[in-house]
Amino acid sequence: MQENQPLWKPTKDGIENSPIHAFMQRCNGDFGLALKGFEDLHAWSIADRESFWSALWDFCGVKGERGADILVNGDRMLEARFFPEARLNFAENLLSASGPGDAIVFRGEDKVEDRWSWDRLRALVSQLQQGFRVLGIGEGDRVAAMMPNMPETIAAMLAAASIGAIWSSCSPDFGEQGVLDRFGQIAPKLFIACDAYWYNGKLQDVKQKVANVAKSLGAPTIVVHYAGDAEEVARETAGGKTLAEFIAPYEPMQIDFVQLPFAHPAYILFSSGTTGVPKCIVHSAGGTLLQHLKEHRLHCGLQPGDKLFYFTTCGWMMWNWLASGLASGATLCLFDGSPFAPDGNVLFDYAAEEKFAIFGTSAKYIDAVRKSGLTPRTSHDLSSLRLITSTGSPLSPEGFAFVYEGIKEDVQLASISGGTDIVSCFVLGNPLQPVWRGEIQGAGLGLAVDVWNDEGRPVRREKGELVCTKAFPSMPVMFWNDPDGAKYHAAYFERFDNVWCHGDFAEWTEHGGLIIHGRSDATLNPGGVRIGTAEIYNQVEQMDEVAEALCIGQDWDDDVRVVLFVRLAAGVTLSEDLIKAIKTRIRVGASPRHVPAKIISVADIPRTKSGKIVELAVREVVHGRPVKNQEALANPEALELFAGLEELKV
């Protein structure tokens, strides 16, 4: 594969049959434009945001009253308001179809398979809505769920949204304190939980956790049957009822969709919480809907009836992103459990059998498949698959190459990046442009994304801060418990006035794409030179001897020195020869400045529930400072491996 050639190029037919091409042609006709490609479309979408977002509303057939004004105070990020007169309902837009066709397909590891029609989904939403109202739940009340990624979770979210309640969720693998650190801040009027769940072939009991959380929240609880005894869990939970008991009094009927303002809250999402109590980020119904429709229809080419899959839990914003696929008439393919149970073929088996059009996953998963020696390209029929998306951390150039060599040759690969903060993407793929090794294709439509240096000046082919210079619809409505907006302002607008600073260390490429080099707050500064941690991971994690790596800057001798921790492959020890090989790989592949001063072997690397390694938490431990909220971690015990290391005292 030649380095100076793209990995994938769109075909003429692929371009002309894509929704984004149809949208561009409609805009040309409606607004007297002459847009010829993605660059033209993007430039217009940020130069004339009112026309762009209005056209998107019409093109995607948003259900609701749009109103006359599209954008007010558009030049002031924190005061901008999109569609201030609009009235709509989030759930009505997601329940975009009816009938016997598949709305949701579900697999819980190799233990459970289920299939939900649009009519079955609508029936449960109706029954839940009636039950919620009897509980007195209405506009602005919170409904919190500790649930697997299963159809009942989607239905409960839609029922909450249908009456203007605010939905918040996490996965059942969160510890009790981790759940309370999140839901305890928002005082939910209802708690929803499962009776047990499967992970890696093992039954995970949550009975005591459900009872304790429900007691602390003081809210009635619905227990959903999945892998355990729902009746027993409900009996032992104060105010507990099984889902079957809860909906029994209600017959399915027509759903009443309450019409609400565009900015009415739909979701509360939480920051990872690895440096303190998680921030509660409130997202609007209209902003979330419009942004997801744009990303699904235009950037991903999602069509009615397509099978849309994302490997995610209910504690990650990609679950919210996935759920919105219903608004495009897609069938959601849900999976809960380990992607390597019973073996690494499980998700590709699912993709082949259900004929996924879009397969979404994490960069870590792609790397794990590569290191496992699997080659789905030869073992599975993936002929229906046209788009693979990757997020969670930067996808390495080798990860890009493996997708084409090991998974599928003629597929668009979209590395995407954004986050909980905007419940969507700042940068992602599009079907009109080529895919280059190691590069995200470009910025999202309607988003004035740029890369700035420390002086606040745009830079090209140079690393800097990822920023957005104009307001966009999926900015948070607010942070919960932040009455004067101080926390919100500090999170994004402290660095540059009236400009969103996202906290990613990024770089434009010669092709107009982007590379994310890691989080700005984890950027290394040896000798005053900024280095992104992803640049080091891209080198060392390609070595067969290294299973995973984590890099920090350690304060040392009035400067910062780079320390690399490696979790080695089974049977490998960190010899002097391996240390030398790692340093050589980094020196040649990145630069001499990237070479770590110390390389240390560790048995495990701490990560969040969504699989992101936690560089900041390790940095705190290395410097002898407390990590405030270890409940946010999937494996908090791993932090102890980094405390008081003798190797870091010299």
Secondary structure by P-SEA (a helix, b strand, c coil): cccccccccccaaaaaacaaaaaaaaaaaacccccccaaaaaaaaaacaaaaaaaaaaaacccccccccccccccccccccccccbbbbaaaaaaccccccccbbbbccccccccccaaaaaaaaaaaaaaaaaacccccbbbbbbccccaaaaaaaaaaaaabbbbbbbcccccaaaaaaaaaaccccbbbbbcccccccbbbbaaaaaaaaaaaacbbbbbbbccccaaaaaaacccccccccccccccccbbbbbbbcccccccccccccccccbbbbbbbaaaaaaaaaaaacccccccccbbbbbbcccccaaaaaaaaccccbbbbbbbcccccccccaaaaaaaaaacccbbbbcaaaaaaaaaaccccccccccccccbbbbccccccaaaaaaaaacccccbbbbbccccccccccccccccccccccccccccccccccccccccccccccbbbbbccccccccccccccccccaaaaaaacccccccccccccccccccccbbbbccccccccccccbbbbaaaaaaccccccccccbbbbbcccccbbbbbbbbbccccccccaaaaaaaaaaaaaaccccccccbbbbbcbbbbcccccccaaaaaaaaaccccccccccccccccccccccccccc
